[in-house]
Amino acid sequence: MRIVRIGAPLAVLAAAFCVAPLQAQQANLGFFVTSEGPGKGGDLGGLAGADAHCQKLAASVGAGGKTWRAYLSTQGDGAINARDRIGKGPWLNAKGVAIAKDVADLHGTNNLTKQTALSEKGDVINGRGDTPNRHDVLTGSQPDGTSFPAGQDMTCGNWTSSTQGAAMVGHHDRIGLRDDEPSKSWNASHPSRGPGGGCTQADLRGTGGDGLLYCFAQN
């Protein structure tokens, strides 16, 4: 129990009563949308670089003791499915709200919305209608969380290209240009595109994104 003297400044009193809840939230944190991307478009440094970005942001809010993985698939030989690399769940956001109880729930009737898909800091990420719109989140995945067949690039060269290619993105706010399933999809809405080749940072921003990722704690 923390003892606070009578007459202590308001800031001290606030800190005394907020430390425990904040620590509890950090201990339970199992999911977030990155507050920022690595900044190199679709070149994330491969899966390892993307995972390191998730780990770094988690550590910045006191949740670095867990193993964090970016929700990303790869294509081609040895393709990896995003759904197979994020642990078993359940996953709570920075406010302690459940996103999904397990992998099946995540790819079914999950609780992922603009209000729940919070950053590691617990902030709401800009969506459609906000300036700038940042609702495109990189996934490279099909709706069920599996890889796309080899052929058409949907992973910016397995997350190593910042020029040519494309990346499948989802809408964290579940809103798009139309009232259809892809527009509402959190993980498979549309491929990136743009004059720079499809995988530049400018290309990602041009379609309503910023190179953001979904991060999940494996444990």
Secondary structure as a PSIPRED ss2 file (coil, helix, strand):
# PSIPRED VFORMAT (PSIPRED V4.0)

   1 M C   1.000  0.000  0.000
   2 R C   1.000  0.000  0.000
   3 I C   1.000  0.000  0.000
   4 V C   1.000  0.000  0.000
   5 R C   1.000  0.000  0.000
   6 I C   1.000  0.000  0.000
   7 G C   1.000  0.000  0.000
   8 A C   1.000  0.000  0.000
   9 P C   1.000  0.000  0.000
  10 L H   0.000  1.000  0.000
  11 A H   0.000  1.000  0.000
  12 V H   0.000  1.000  0.000
  13 L H   0.000  1.000  0.000
  14 A H   0.000  1.000  0.000
  15 A H   0.000  1.000  0.000
  16 A H   0.000  1.000  0.000
  17 F H   0.000  1.000  0.000
  18 C H   0.000  1.000  0.000
  19 V H   0.000  1.000  0.000
  20 A H   0.000  1.000  0.000
  21 P H   0.000  1.000  0.000
  22 L H   0.000  1.000  0.000
  23 Q H   0.000  1.000  0.000
  24 A H   0.000  1.000  0.000
  25 Q H   0.000  1.000  0.000
  26 Q H   0.000  1.000  0.000
  27 A H   0.000  1.000  0.000
  28 N H   0.000  1.000  0.000
  29 L E   0.000  0.000  1.000
  30 G C   1.000  0.000  0.000
  31 F E   0.000  0.000  1.000
  32 F E   0.000  0.000  1.000
  33 V E   0.000  0.000  1.000
  34 T C   1.000  0.000  0.000
  35 S C   1.000  0.000  0.000
  36 E C   1.000  0.000  0.000
  37 G C   1.000  0.000  0.000
  38 P C   1.000  0.000  0.000
  39 G C   1.000  0.000  0.000
  40 K C   1.000  0.000  0.000
  41 G C   1.000  0.000  0.000
  42 G C   1.000  0.000  0.000
  43 D C   1.000  0.000  0.000
  44 L C   1.000  0.000  0.000
  45 G C   1.000  0.000  0.000
  46 G H   0.000  1.000  0.000
  47 L H   0.000  1.000  0.000
  48 A H   0.000  1.000  0.000
  49 G H   0.000  1.000  0.000
  50 A H   0.000  1.000  0.000
  51 D H   0.000  1.000  0.000
  52 A H   0.000  1.000  0.000
  53 H H   0.000  1.000  0.000
  54 C H   0.000  1.000  0.000
  55 Q H   0.000  1.000  0.000
  56 K H   0.000  1.000  0.000
  57 L H   0.000  1.000  0.000
  58 A H   0.000  1.000  0.000
  59 A H   0.000  1.000  0.000
  60 S H   0.000  1.000  0.000
  61 V C   1.000  0.000  0.000
  62 G C   1.000  0.000  0.000
  63 A C   1.000  0.000  0.000
  64 G C   1.000  0.000  0.000
  65 G C   1.000  0.000  0.000
  66 K C   1.000  0.000  0.000
  67 T C   1.000  0.000  0.000
  68 W E   0.000  0.000  1.000
  69 R E   0.000  0.000  1.000
  70 A E   0.000  0.000  1.000
  71 Y C   1.000  0.000  0.000
  72 L C   1.000  0.000  0.000
  73 S C   1.000  0.000  0.000
  74 T C   1.000  0.000  0.000
  75 Q C   1.000  0.000  0.000
  76 G C   1.000  0.000  0.000
  77 D C   1.000  0.000  0.000
  78 G C   1.000  0.000  0.000
  79 A C   1.000  0.000  0.000
  80 I C   1.000  0.000  0.000
  81 N C   1.000  0.000  0.000
  82 A H   0.000  1.000  0.000
  83 R H   0.000  1.000  0.000
  84 D H   0.000  1.000  0.000
  85 R C   1.000  0.000  0.000
  86 I C   1.000  0.000  0.000
  87 G C   1.000  0.000  0.000
  88 K C   1.000  0.000  0.000
  89 G C   1.000  0.000  0.000
  90 P C   1.000  0.000  0.000
  91 W E   0.000  0.000  1.000
  92 L E   0.000  0.000  1.000
  93 N C   1.000  0.000  0.000
  94 A C   1.000  0.000  0.000
  95 K C   1.000  0.000  0.000
  96 G C   1.000  0.000  0.000
  97 V C   1.000  0.000  0.000
  98 A E   0.000  0.000  1.000
  99 I E   0.000  0.000  1.000
 100 A E   0.000  0.000  1.000
 101 K C   1.000  0.000  0.000
 102 D C   1.000  0.000  0.000
 103 V H   0.000  1.000  0.000
 104 A H   0.000  1.000  0.000
 105 D H   0.000  1.000  0.000
 106 L H   0.000  1.000  0.000
 107 H C   1.000  0.000  0.000
 108 G C   1.000  0.000  0.000
 109 T C   1.000  0.000  0.000
 110 N C   1.000  0.000  0.000
 111 N C   1.000  0.000  0.000
 112 L C   1.000  0.000  0.000
 113 T C   1.000  0.000  0.000
 114 K C   1.000  0.000  0.000
 115 Q C   1.000  0.000  0.000
 116 T C   1.000  0.000  0.000
 117 A C   1.000  0.000  0.000
 118 L E   0.000  0.000  1.000
 119 S E   0.000  0.000  1.000
 120 E C   1.000  0.000  0.000
 121 K C   1.000  0.000  0.000
 122 G C   1.000  0.000  0.000
 123 D C   1.000  0.000  0.000
 124 V E   0.000  0.000  1.000
 125 I C   1.000  0.000  0.000
 126 N C   1.000  0.000  0.000
 127 G C   1.000  0.000  0.000
 128 R C   1.000  0.000  0.000
 129 G C   1.000  0.000  0.000
 130 D C   1.000  0.000  0.000
 131 T C   1.000  0.000  0.000
 132 P C   1.000  0.000  0.000
 133 N C   1.000  0.000  0.000
 134 R C   1.000  0.000  0.000
 135 H C   1.000  0.000  0.000
 136 D E   0.000  0.000  1.000
 137 V E   0.000  0.000  1.000
 138 L E   0.000  0.000  1.000
 139 T C   1.000  0.000  0.000
 140 G C   1.000  0.000  0.000
 141 S E   0.000  0.000  1.000
 142 Q C   1.000  0.000  0.000
 143 P C   1.000  0.000  0.000
 144 D C   1.000  0.000  0.000
 145 G C   1.000  0.000  0.000
 146 T C   1.000  0.000  0.000
 147 S E   0.000  0.000  1.000
 148 F C   1.000  0.000  0.000
 149 P C   1.000  0.000  0.000
 150 A C   1.000  0.000  0.000
 151 G C   1.000  0.000  0.000
 152 Q C   1.000  0.000  0.000
 153 D C   1.000  0.000  0.000
 154 M C   1.000  0.000  0.000
 155 T E   0.000  0.000  1.000
 156 C H   0.000  1.000  0.000
 157 G H   0.000  1.000  0.000
 158 N H   0.000  1.000  0.000
 159 W H   0.000  1.000  0.000
 160 T C   1.000  0.000  0.000
 161 S C   1.000  0.000  0.000
 162 S C   1.000  0.000  0.000
 163 T C   1.000  0.000  0.000
 164 Q E   0.000  0.000  1.000
 165 G C   1.000  0.000  0.000
 166 A C   1.000  0.000  0.000
 167 A E   0.000  0.000  1.000
 168 M E   0.000  0.000  1.000
 169 V E   0.000  0.000  1.000
 170 G E   0.000  0.000  1.000
 171 H E   0.000  0.000  1.000
 172 H C   1.000  0.000  0.000
 173 D C   1.000  0.000  0.000
 174 R C   1.000  0.000  0.000
 175 I C   1.000  0.000  0.000
 176 G C   1.000  0.000  0.000
 177 L C   1.000  0.000  0.000
 178 R C   1.000  0.000  0.000
 179 D C   1.000  0.000  0.000
 180 D C   1.000  0.000  0.000
 181 E H   0.000  1.000  0.000
 182 P H   0.000  1.000  0.000
 183 S H   0.000  1.000  0.000
 184 K H   0.000  1.000  0.000
 185 S C   1.000  0.000  0.000
 186 W C   1.000  0.000  0.000
 187 N C   1.000  0.000  0.000
 188 A C   1.000  0.000  0.000
 189 S C   1.000  0.000  0.000
 190 H E   0.000  0.000  1.000
 191 P E   0.000  0.000  1.000
 192 S C   1.000  0.000  0.000
 193 R C   1.000  0.000  0.000
 194 G C   1.000  0.000  0.000
 195 P C   1.000  0.000  0.000
 196 G C   1.000  0.000  0.000
 197 G C   1.000  0.000  0.000
 198 G E   0.000  0.000  1.000
 199 C C   1.000  0.000  0.000
 200 T C   1.000  0.000  0.000
 201 Q H   0.000  1.000  0.000
 202 A H   0.000  1.000  0.000
 203 D H   0.000  1.000  0.000
 204 L H   0.000  1.000  0.000
 205 R H   0.000  1.000  0.000
 206 G H   0.000  1.000  0.000
 207 T C   1.000  0.000  0.000
 208 G C   1.000  0.000  0.000
 209 G E   0.000  0.000  1.000
 210 D E   0.000  0.000  1.000
 211 G E   0.000  0.000  1.000
 212 L E   0.000  0.000  1.000
 213 L E   0.000  0.000  1.000
 214 Y E   0.000  0.000  1.000
 215 C E   0.000  0.000  1.000
 216 F E   0.000  0.000  1.000
 217 A E   0.000  0.000  1.000
 218 Q C   1.000  0.000  0.000
 219 N C   1.000  0.000  0.000
